[in-house]
Amino acid sequence: MIQIFNNPNVNFVKLRFIAYFISAILVGSGLYAVLQLSMGKGNVGIDFAGGSVVSIKFKKELDPAKIREALDKNGFTETGVQQIADAPGEPKEKVLLRIKASNVKIGGLKEAITKVFIEGFPGEVFEIDRVEDMGPVVSKKLKSQAFLAIFWAILALMIYIWFRFEFRFGLAAAVATIHDVLAVIGIFYFMNKEFTLLFVTALLTLAGYSLTDTVVVFDRIRENLKLRVKDNLDTIINASVNEVLSRTFIVSLTVMLVIVALFVYGGEVIHDFSFALILGVLVGTYSSWFVASPILIEWQHAISRKAVVKK
């Protein structure tokens, strides 16, 4: 593999204290975001907050900026707008609106949306062919299922690493994955990005990526534990991370190129999804170097202190 870094000698063990400070901020922001979201605060999509989906069929493709302008002018702020074509390459003549419960006009949503497009696009021919409501019971169930999906995914990853390596590796991988998930949630919250089921999909995807990146480092640490039995754990971890530095960087860069392409050319529908993955790759790479491996050191130091106390 191409060696981006020739014989790197970064002291990751020494830098872990700076990383702890950065991670504390990231995790703290994530925990705060989770708390606020559990209280119904934040930019929560209709998947979790309830609302309505309205499908409108036009004769020709409309300017999405003008659609948003017309909706905002009539009080339908923060409404998701998705333009859909009947077939690839054809004009996007269908518009899908995702209206949050706070903006739903009670007793006359269809009439209110009709008025918006009549006034905003005079002379345009259109038909509202579907209106679906998502109540609080459904959204509450989706919210709990999303939480369980993330919980079981992280637990499964921890068990997998535990069996493949040993318990301390599994614990370190689980902590690093939770760190990555909370970091992305926190960044999303403070950027006022919308939380939807697609975002949950991105979290599960980045959890898998974070694990893959961490396994690469853990594999080298395990090899060096057998080959360098005279060295202490700090030295072995520093050497191991430096040895796979080029590999993890190139893998992350390759993945990033694909995700950035999705972010730029994928359209509005997957914009937040790809942005969450970009954050996930950056945080996941950082945690593989500065979070997962140092946890092994802290574990060893805790065992050593316990042994000294017993004596």
Secondary structure, DSSP 4 states (H G I P E B T S, - for coil): ---SSSS----HHHHHHHHHHHHHHHHHHHHHHHHHHHTT-S-B-HHHH-EEEEEEEESSPPPHHHHHHHHHHTT-TT-EEEEE-SSTTS---EEEEEEEGGG--TT-HHHHHHHHHHHHSTT--EEEEEEEEE-HHHHHHHHHHHHHHHHHHHHHHHHHHHHHS-HHHHHHHHHHHHHHHHHHHHHHHHTT--B-HHHHHHHHHHHHHHHHHHHHHHHHHHHHHHH-TTS-HHHHHHHHHHHTHHHHHHHHHHHHHHHHHHHHHS-GGGHHHHHHHHHHHHHHHHHIIIIIHHHHHHHHHHHHHHHHHH-
